[in-house]
Amino acid sequence: MRRWWSLVNRASLRSDAMAGLSGTIILLPQAVAYAHIAGMPPEYGLYAAIIPVIFAALFGSSRHLVSGPTAALSIVVFSTISPLAEPGSATYIAYVLTLTFMVGLMQLALAFARMGMLVNFISHSVVIGFTAGAAVLIAVSQLKNFFGLHYGSGGEFFGTLSRFAAAAGDINWQVAGVGAMTLAAGILTKRHLPRVPYMIVAMVVGSVYALAVKAALGHDAGIETVSEIPRSLPPLSAPMLSMEVLHQLGAIALAVTLLSLTEALSIARAVGAKSGQHIDGNQEFFGQGLANLAGSFFSGYVSSGSFTRSGINYEAGAVTPLSSVFSACFLVLTLLFFVPLARYLPIASMAAILFMVAYALIDVKHIRAVMRTSRRESAVLFATLASTLVFQLEFAIYAGVILSLVLYLERTARPGIRAAVPAPGEGQYHFVPQRDEPDCPQLKMEFIDGELYFGAIDHVKRHLHQLEEVHPEQRHLLVLAPGINFIDASGADLLAEEARRRRARGGGLYFHRLNEQARSTLERGGQLDDIGRDRLFAIGDDVIGTLYPRFDPQVCANCRNRIFRQCKEWLPDGSPR
């Protein structure tokens, strides 16, 4: 709060109030829809956008991030908790609020442990793939509501599709017409009137059309509406803290924690990039943790940052996080005075709105960009998407994270190794990657770019042995080391072993521009004594001038490559050419 309180004045309060009102207008249909996805009564979506929003805004680091219920978290809640209790039941609600309590505790623990960098290990491809998969699940789960069908609910993809196919002959076309009218109104408004809240327009059009159908037919035609939302502030609630329940929800809570923090931090950074604000990851963890912890005691289910509402908050001119506080206050007024109007909203219209939400969640632009730029990241993205459809959602998150880490380790386990030659005209001091230039028969020069740690040792060792097998006469090896950022004990041992092997063959191992941290590691472990302190060269040292006298004069006498300046003037023993 200290970071932005100085910005508060009469003008900022006016801007924040208007931004908060804009966010509330967008939030109303979203919150009810997300509660529907999560298997919660509709009012719980609104509850999740009051207390959690205030805590996340006041204690987070972003001035524009707006928290609350999200589509991805809602589908995770439904898919993971519905096998444990009947959606919408008192037991189900208690499980969900307990999950929210556990998520809040885990997020606070990560904040106190200063683990804000943890989400950096969840690649953007995992988030894109998971979100796209969640979008497909949302759309499939709403097919029965859009077409007026009745069959059992479940979070699994193929089971839901098979139940829909079996019941497709009983489609209620009056209900489907309401859904189609709502969908058309939303799409046309978003396309031709982008400044108008398209969800509100879609809801109004769908509700009016449903009332017209009922009036024309003289009965409800099977068009069901949202259950009446009570006029009340968020009631107090308490999590279930039995060991059995905590054990059941442990793995789920960890997955939801990771997803929630990744959503919040990535959105905060995206908006911060536009506003020029630095985002503190640990502070954001703290704010999200408090939001979920407090929310679990005020009937708010698990929340995170919302990209849509955060973007609208920024575009509407919000100056400080008080815009989120204003939004929560406006929502309280709505709960007390206007929420009874929700009973006119048809379930089919809600399904149509969720179709639009699901479509917006599939980030086609970034999916195409990932496919063009990286096969590895594409594999992560589509593996996560497939896991989302096939497995339980918490395991889909784990699968994406594990695959990202495996590919990262596989990439770092293969440091870039490139042959080098002296730079034209500067061959005493600088080197460039080799193209078609000839080699020195006695000295091999190699760039090594990457970390020499235990995972990379095998790759580097095999390359060094291959050099010896292909060119045994090149007994000297110069490692051009500005790209070696880190050496661990295993890497230090490998270098010491290579130095001893080459010395035994009458050659040596040398380094140019090895950084101080890597040098310190070699010195502390004693490997620098095996390599030789005089074999480390810094910027500006005459590397070739120092090494040339160590070459075999007889080999140099018959060499025609002469890639060094010294080769053209004198032999290593000092005699002229």
N, C-alpha and C positions, 0 to 999 in steps of 0.2 A: 504493500500500500504506500510505503514511503516513496516509491519510485514515481508514482503518478499523482499523489495527492496535491502536489504543487500546481498541477494543471487544472484543478477544479476551480471554476468561477461561474458567473451567471451564464455566460455564453456556452461554456462546455456543458453545463447542466441542461440547457435547452437542447443542445445537439444530442446529448445522451438520451434525453427523454424521448425525442423523436425517433432515434434509432431503436430504442427499447420498444416503442409502440409498433414500429415496422416489424421487429422481430416477433412480437406477440401475435400479430396478424398471421404471419407465416407459421408460427408454432402451433396454433390451435388445431388445424387439421393434421399436422405432422404428429403431434403428441398423441392424439387419439388413435391415429393409424399405427404408430409404433407400439402402443400398448396392445393393440389388436394383434400385431405380429408376435409380440412377446407372450401372448396367451393371458394377459392381465386384463382386468376390467378397465374400461376406457379412462376413467378418472385417474388411474395410476400413472398414465402417460403425462397428465397435467401435473400431478404431484411431483413427478421426477424433474419437472422444469421449474420448480420454485426454490426450495431450500438448497438442493445441490448446485443450482445455477449461481446462487448468491455466494456460497462458500468458494466455488471454483473461481469466480471472478475476483473476489476480494483477496484470496490467498495464492492465486496463481501468478505467473509472471507476464502473461500477455494482456495487453489493453483491449484487445478486440475478440479474443476467443470466447465463444458462447457455448456453454456445456448444456447437457440435458440428455434425454433419450435419443438413441440413434438406431438406424435400421439394422446395421450389422450386429450391434450388441443385442438388439431385440430378438433377432433370429437365433443368435447363440443361446440366449436365455430360454427361448421356447424349445429349441432342439435338445438342450441338455437337461432341462428341468421337467419337461413333459413326460419322460419315462418314469419319473419319480412320483408324480402326482397329477391329478386331473387339472388341466389348464383352467384358470379362473376360480378354482376352489380355494377355500381358506388355507388348506395345507400347501397348495401350490404357491400362493402369495407369500406364505411364511418362508418357504424354501427360497423364493426369489429374493426376499428382503435379507435373509441370512447370507445368501451369496453376495449381495451388495455390501453387507457388513464386512465379510471376509476380503472382498476386493479392496475396500477402503483401507483395511488394516495392512494388506500386502503393499499397497501403493505408498502408504505412509512409511512402512518399513524400508522400502526401496529409497524413499526420499531421505530418510535419516541416515541410511547407509551411503548416501551420495552416489546412487547408481543411475543417475540421469543419462549416462552414456549407454545404458543397457539396451535401449530401443534402437541404437545404431546398428545392433547386430540383427535386427529384423529388417530385412531389405524391403525397399519400396515395392519390389515385385511380389513379395509375399502378401503385402497389404492389398495390392491391386488384384491379385489372384483370389485372395480370400473374399474381398468385397464383391468381385464379380460372381463368385460362387454363391455368396449369400444372397445376391440379387436374384439369381436363378431360383434359389430356394424360396425366396419371398414370393416371386411370381407364381411358382407352381403351387405354393400353399394357398394362394388366393383364387385358384381356378374354380373351386367349388362355390365360393361366395359370389364370384362374378357371374356364374351360370346358374345359380340357384339350386345347386345340388346338395345332397346330404349324405355324407359318409364320414368315417372316422378320421380324426386329425392325427398327424404324425410328422416328425421333423425330417424323416428320410425321403430322399429324392425319388428313387425308383418306385418305392411303395406308394407314394402319393400319386405318381403318374399312373400306376396300374389301377388304383382305385378310381381315379378320374376317368380313365378309359372304360372301366367296367360300368360306370354310372352315366356315361355320356348320352345314352339314349333318353335320359330323363331330364334333359336341359329345360329349364323354365325360361321361355323366350321373353316373357315380360321382364323378368329380373335381368336377363342378359341385355335387354334393350336399355334399361336404366344404367347398367354398367357402361354400355357402349356410348350412350349420350354423355355420360360424365367424362369418359375418356376423350371423346371428340372435343368437348368444350375445353378441357384442360390442355390438350395438344394445340388447338387453334389459338387459345389465349397466350400460351407460352411462345408460340411462333410469331404471332402478329401483334401482340400487346405485351412485350417483355417486361414492362414496368408494372403491370397489373399482377397482383397475387393470383397465379393461375389455379392454385389449389382451392382458394376460396371461391373463385368463379365456377370451377368444376363441381364443388360441393353444392353450390346454390342451384346450378342448372340440373344436376342429378336429382336433388331433392324436389325441385319444382316439377320435373318430368315424372317422378315417382308419384307425387300427389295427383298429377293430371291422369295418370294411368289408373290409379285407384278410383278417382272420381268417375272416369269413363266406364270402368268395369263394374263399379258399385261394390267392390270388395278389395281386399288388399293384394290379391293376385299372387300371394306368396312373397311379396316384397317386404322383407324384414328390415327393421331399422335398428340403429344403435340403442342399447339399453340406456335408460335415463341416468344421467350423471347427477349425483347428489350435490346440492348447494352446500359446500362445506370447505373449510380449510383442511390441509393435509392432516389426517389423524395421526396421533402418536402410534408407534409400532415398536416391536422388539424382535430381534433375531432369535432363532432357536440355537442354543449353545450346547446341545448334547453332543457327546463325542461321536455318536453314530452319524449324526447329520453333518458335523464338521468333516468327518472322514469321507462321507459320500461326496461332499462338495469341494474337497481340497484341490483335486486336479483341475476341475472345472474353473475354480476361482483363479488359479494361476494362469490358465489360458486367457480368461476374460481380463485379468489384470494386464497382461502383455498387450492384448488387442486394444483395450481401453487407453492405455498410455501411449501406444503407437499412434492411434487415431488422434488423440489430443495434441501430442507433441508435433506430429507432422502437419496438422492443420495450423497450429500456432506458428510454426516456422514459415509455412506458406503465406499466411497473412502478414507475419512479421517482415517477410521479404518485401512486401508491397509498402508497408508503413515505415520501414527503416528501423524496426525495433529489434533489439537483441532478446532472444528467448533463453531463459535459464531453465534447463531441463529438470534439475532437482527441485526448483521452486514450483514448476508445473506439476511434478509428481506430487508434491505436498498439497497443492491446491486440489488436484483431482482426488487424492486420498481423503482429505477432509470432506469434500463434496459427497463422496459415496458413503463415508462413515456417518455423516450427519443425515444423509438421505435415508439410510436404512432405519433411522428412528422417526422419520417423518413420512413414511409410506412411499418413498421415492426409490424406484428400482435402479439398477446400475446405469450410470451415465458416463458420458465422455464428451469431447468436443464435437460440435456439429459443423461441417464444412459449409452447408447452405446458410445456416443462421449466422455463422461467423462472417461469411462473405457479405451477407446483407448488412450486418452490423457495421462492418468497415465502410461499405459503399454508402450507407445511410449517414455517414459522418460522425460516428461515435468517436469520442475523444478519450474517455477513460472507461474502466470496467464498470462504472456506475450505470452504463447503458444496460448491462445484464441485470443489475438490481432493479432498474426501472421496469424491465421486461417482466421480471418475476412479480413485481407489484401490480402491474397491469393484468397479469394472469390471475392473481388473487381476486381482483375486481371482477374479472370475467367469470371465475368460479362462483362468485357470490351472486351475480346478477344476470349473466347472459347464458350460462352453460345449459339451462334447460332446453335451449333451441337445438341442442345436439340430437335430441330424440327424433328429429325429422330427417336425420341423415341416414339414407339407406345403406345397408351392409354392402350391396353391390357397388355403390358409389365409392365406399371406402376401399373395396378391392381394386377399383379402377385407379384411384389415387395411388395405391400401393404399386400397381403396375408401373405408373409413371416414376415413382420413387425408385423402383427396381431398375428401370431403364437408365435413370440418371446415375445409378451406382456403378454401372459398367463403363469403365473409363476406356473407351475405344481408342482415343487418341494416344494415351500412354501405352496401351497394349501394343498398338502398331509400332510405337517408338521403340519399345523393348524388343520386339521381334526383329526390327531392323538393325539394332545395335549390338545385341548380345544373345548368342545361342544359350549360354549358361543361364542368364536371367530369364530367358523365355522358358527354359525347362523348369525353373523354380516357379514361375508364374502359373504355368499350366498344370504342374504337379500339385500346387496348392489348390487351384481351382477344382481339379479332379478329386482331390482328397476331400474338399468341402462337400462335394456331391455324393461321395461314396461312404465316407467315414463320419463319425460324430465330429461336430465342429471343433471341439477343443483339441482333438487329435489332428485335425486339418491344420490348425495353427502350429502345433508342435512339428508336424511334418514339414511345413514350409520353412520354419526356423531352422530345423535340423538340416534340411537340404541346402539352405543358404550357407550354413556354417561349413558343411562338407565341401561345397564348391569353393568357398573362400579358402579353406585349408588346402584343397587340391591346387588352387591357383598359387597360394603363397609357398606351397611345397615345391614349386618349380620356378625358382628365381631365373630371371632372364640372363642368359649367358651369351655374349656376342664377341666374336673375334674382333681385334682392333689392330690399327696400324698408326704410325706417327702422323700427326696432322701435317699437311703440306706446308713447308717453310717453318714449322714450329716443332719439329719432331723431337727436340730435346725435352720439351716441357708439356706438350699437349698431345692427345691421342683422339682418334675418331674411329667409328665402326668401319670394319673392313668391307670393301665391296668386291672388286676384282683385283685388288693389289696383291702382289706376291708376299709370301711369308718370309721372315728371317729363319734360316735353317736351325738356329740355335736357341732363339728366344720366342716363346709364344706369348702374345699379349691378349688378355681377355677382360672385357667388362663383365662384372657380376652385379646385377641389379635386383635387390631383394634382401630379405632377412635370412641370415644363416642360423637357423634354429633347428631343433631336433627333427621337425617334420620335413625340412629341406635337405637334410644331410645326404640321404640316399641319392637324390637327383644330382647334387653337386659332385658327390664322390664318383658316381658312374661316369659323369662327364670328364672328370680329371683323369680317370683311368683310361677312358676312350682316347683322350689326347695322347697319352703315353703309348697306347697300342698303335695308333695311326702314324704318329711322328715321334718315334723313340729318340731321335737325335735332338729334339728340342728339350734339352734338359733344364733349361731356365724358363720360369713362368712368372710373368708380370701381371698381377691382378690390379686392374683399374677399379678402385673401390669407392668412388663417391656415391654409388647407388647402394652400398651396403649400410643399411640403417641400424642394424642390430645384429649382435652375435651372442649366442648363449653358450653354455659350457660345452655342449655337443659340437657346435660349430667351431669353437676354439680348439677342441681336441682334433677335429678333422684337419684344420689348417696346420696345426703342429705336426700331425702325422705326415701331411703332404710335404712340409718343409724338410722333415727328416729323410723321406724317401728321395727327394730330389737332391739333397746334399749327398746322400750315399751314392748317387749316380754321377756325382761331379757337377751338379747344377745348383739351383737354388730357387726359393720362392720369395717374391718381392711384392710389395704393395705400394700403390700410388694413391694418395689422398684418402687414406683410411681415417674415418672420423675419430674424434677423441674418445667417445663413449666405447666404440669397438676396441680401440687401442687399450683403454683402461681394463676392459674385460680380459684381454689377452695377458695384460701385465699382472692382474690380480691372480689369474689361474696359473701363471708360470709358463704359459705357452709362448710368450714373447721371447723367452730365452732360447726356445727351440728354433723359432723363426729367425731371430737375430735383429737387434734394435737398429743396426745399420742398414737393414733391408726394407725399412719403411721410409717412403719418400713423400714429402709435402709439396704443396703448390709452389712452383718456381724452382724446385730442385732440378738439377741436370741429370735426369734419370738415365738416359742412354749413355751419356758421358761417363757415368759411374759404372754402369754394367758392361760396357763394351770391352774394357780390358780383361774381363773374366771369361770371354769367349775363347774358343779354341782357334789359334791363328791359322792352322792348316785348313780348317773348314772355311774360314773367311777368305783364305787365299784363292780358293777355287769357286767361291760363291759369285754368282752373276746378278743376284737380286739387288744387293747393295741398297737396302731401303733406308739406312741411316746415313747421316752426313759423314760420320766417321769412316764408314765403309769405303767411301770414295777417296779418302786421303791417306789412311794408314791402317796397318793391321793391329790386332789387339796387343801384340808384343812390342809395339812402338815403331816397328820398321815401316818405311813408306811403301806405298803400292808401286 
